[in-house]
Amino acid sequence: MARMTGSWLSGPSPEPGDPATPEYPGEHLGLPKTGVGSLVGMGRRIAALFVDWILSIGIAALIVRPNGAQLVSDMNVPAGKTPPSEFEAVINALSTPTWGVWFVVGVLAVTLFGFTPGQYFLKIRVIRVDAPVAVGFLRALFRQVLLVFVVPALFTDGDGRGMHDRATGTGLARAR
């Protein structure tokens, strides 16, 4: 009697020329191998996210305008404990507003333009893989909600798209 676990634990056999194995990311989606419209790798995705996050910190700081000295003096620090530095207090005060700015900018920018500021600087854009039309508000919103959890973006399929992109029918492609 054959082992029951062998069929799914071992996975499919990687035979050359197997139609289920794409030659390059985006092949099954009808996207080009290189150049404009081809899917981007994880490095550019992370760099774009980093740029977006830094911009969001700056915008949140302009909106909130935290005063580090005031924040530290308002804290109830137990006797014998060292209070945080002014820098730490400012960063802590900006954490939630930064997240909010990142979320709103991400939804609005992808809805209106098809890319966030970080994606624009890195020459990538969010595309729909099922139709040559704009991403739209609902897909951009759902995509951003999934990105909040970070984990869906870390798990990718054979095309290199994150699970948030698979769920919304989108992908990150080279724009120019």
C-alpha positions as CSV (number, residue, x, y, z in Angstrom):
1,M,0.0,0.0,0.0
2,A,1.4,3.4,-1.0
3,R,2.0,6.1,1.6
4,M,-0.9,8.6,1.6
5,T,1.4,11.6,2.3
6,G,3.8,11.0,-0.6
7,S,1.5,12.4,-3.2
8,W,1.1,15.9,-1.8
9,L,4.2,16.4,0.4
10,S,6.7,15.6,-2.4
11,G,5.0,18.2,-4.8
12,P,4.8,18.1,-8.5
13,S,7.7,16.7,-10.5
14,P,9.7,19.5,-12.1
15,E,10.0,18.2,-15.7
16,P,11.5,20.5,-18.3
17,G,9.0,21.8,-20.7
18,D,6.1,21.3,-18.2
19,P,3.4,23.8,-19.1
20,A,2.6,24.4,-15.4
21,T,6.2,25.8,-14.9
22,P,6.5,29.3,-16.2
23,E,9.7,30.2,-18.0
24,Y,9.7,33.7,-16.5
25,P,7.5,35.6,-14.0
26,G,4.4,36.8,-15.7
27,E,4.4,34.3,-18.6
28,H,1.0,32.8,-17.6
29,L,-0.4,36.3,-17.3
30,G,0.6,37.2,-20.8
31,L,3.1,39.8,-19.7
32,P,6.5,40.4,-21.3
33,K,9.7,38.8,-20.0
34,T,11.6,42.2,-19.7
35,G,11.0,45.9,-20.2
36,V,7.8,47.9,-19.8
37,G,4.9,45.7,-18.5
38,S,7.1,42.9,-17.0
39,L,6.7,42.0,-13.4
40,V,9.2,43.4,-10.9
41,G,11.1,41.6,-8.2
42,M,10.9,41.7,-4.5
43,G,13.9,44.2,-4.1
44,R,12.1,47.0,-6.0
45,R,8.9,46.3,-4.1
46,I,10.6,46.7,-0.8
47,A,12.5,49.8,-1.9
48,A,9.3,51.4,-3.0
49,L,7.7,50.6,0.3
50,F,10.6,52.1,2.1
51,V,10.4,55.3,0.1
52,D,6.6,55.5,0.8
53,W,7.1,54.9,4.5
54,I,9.8,57.7,4.8
55,L,7.5,60.1,2.9
56,S,4.6,59.2,5.2
57,I,6.8,59.9,8.3
58,G,7.5,63.3,6.9
59,I,3.9,64.1,6.1
60,A,2.8,62.8,9.5
61,A,5.4,65.0,11.2
62,L,4.1,68.0,9.3
63,I,0.5,67.3,10.3
64,V,1.1,66.3,14.0
65,R,4.2,68.5,14.7
66,P,5.2,66.6,17.9
67,N,7.3,68.5,20.5
68,G,9.8,66.0,21.9
69,A,10.5,68.0,25.1
70,Q,6.8,68.4,25.9
71,L,6.1,64.7,25.2
72,V,8.9,63.6,27.6
73,S,7.8,66.0,30.3
74,D,4.2,64.8,30.1
75,M,5.2,61.2,30.6
76,N,4.7,59.5,34.0
77,V,8.1,57.7,34.3
78,P,8.4,55.6,37.5
79,A,11.2,56.5,39.9
80,G,14.5,54.9,39.0
81,K,13.6,54.5,35.3
82,T,15.2,56.6,32.6
83,P,12.8,58.6,30.5
84,P,13.0,58.1,26.7
85,S,14.9,60.5,24.6
86,E,13.1,63.3,22.8
87,F,13.7,61.4,19.5
88,E,12.1,58.2,20.9
89,A,9.1,60.2,22.1
90,V,8.7,61.9,18.7
91,I,9.0,58.6,16.8
92,N,6.4,57.0,19.2
93,A,4.1,59.9,18.7
94,L,4.3,59.6,14.9
95,S,3.8,55.8,14.6
96,T,0.0,55.7,14.2
97,P,-0.3,58.9,12.1
98,T,2.5,57.6,9.8
99,W,0.5,54.4,9.3
100,G,-2.7,56.4,8.6
101,V,-0.9,58.7,6.0
102,W,0.7,55.6,4.4
103,F,-2.6,53.9,4.1
104,V,-4.5,56.9,2.7
105,V,-1.7,57.9,0.2
106,G,-1.5,54.3,-0.9
107,V,-5.2,54.0,-1.7
108,L,-5.6,57.4,-3.3
109,A,-2.4,57.3,-5.3
110,V,-3.0,53.8,-6.7
111,T,-6.7,54.7,-7.5
112,L,-5.9,57.9,-9.2
113,F,-2.5,57.3,-10.8
114,G,-1.8,53.5,-10.6
115,F,1.3,54.0,-8.4
116,T,2.4,55.3,-5.0
117,P,5.1,58.0,-4.8
118,G,7.7,55.3,-4.0
119,Q,6.6,53.2,-6.9
120,Y,6.8,56.2,-9.2
121,F,10.4,56.9,-8.2
122,L,11.3,53.3,-8.8
123,K,9.5,53.3,-12.2
124,I,6.9,50.6,-11.3
125,R,3.1,50.7,-11.2
126,V,0.2,48.6,-10.1
127,I,-1.6,46.9,-13.0
128,R,-4.6,44.7,-13.3
129,V,-3.6,41.4,-14.7
130,D,-7.1,40.4,-15.8
131,A,-7.9,43.5,-17.9
132,P,-6.1,46.5,-19.4
133,V,-8.0,49.0,-17.2
134,A,-7.2,51.1,-14.2
135,V,-7.0,49.4,-10.8
136,G,-10.0,51.2,-9.3
137,F,-10.8,52.3,-5.8
138,L,-12.1,49.0,-4.4
139,R,-9.1,46.9,-5.6
140,A,-6.7,49.6,-4.3
141,L,-8.5,49.7,-0.9
142,F,-8.5,45.9,-0.5
143,R,-4.9,45.7,-1.7
144,Q,-3.8,48.3,0.9
145,V,-5.8,46.6,3.7
146,L,-4.0,43.3,2.9
147,L,-0.6,45.2,2.8
148,V,-1.3,46.4,6.4
149,F,-0.8,42.9,7.6
150,V,2.6,42.6,5.7
151,V,2.6,38.8,5.7
152,P,0.6,38.5,2.4
153,A,3.2,40.5,0.6
154,L,6.0,38.1,1.8
155,F,4.4,35.0,0.3
156,T,4.7,35.0,-3.5
157,D,3.4,32.8,-6.3
158,G,5.4,31.4,-9.3
159,D,5.1,34.8,-10.9
160,G,6.6,36.7,-7.9
161,R,3.3,38.4,-7.1
162,G,2.4,38.7,-3.4
163,M,-0.8,37.1,-2.0
164,H,-2.3,40.6,-1.8
165,D,-1.8,41.0,-5.5
166,R,-3.3,37.6,-6.3
167,A,-6.3,38.3,-4.1
168,T,-7.0,41.6,-5.9
169,G,-6.0,40.5,-9.4
170,T,-3.1,43.0,-9.6
171,G,0.6,43.0,-10.0
172,L,3.6,45.4,-9.9
173,A,5.0,45.9,-13.3
174,R,7.7,48.1,-14.8
175,A,6.2,51.4,-16.0
176,R,9.1,52.8,-18.0
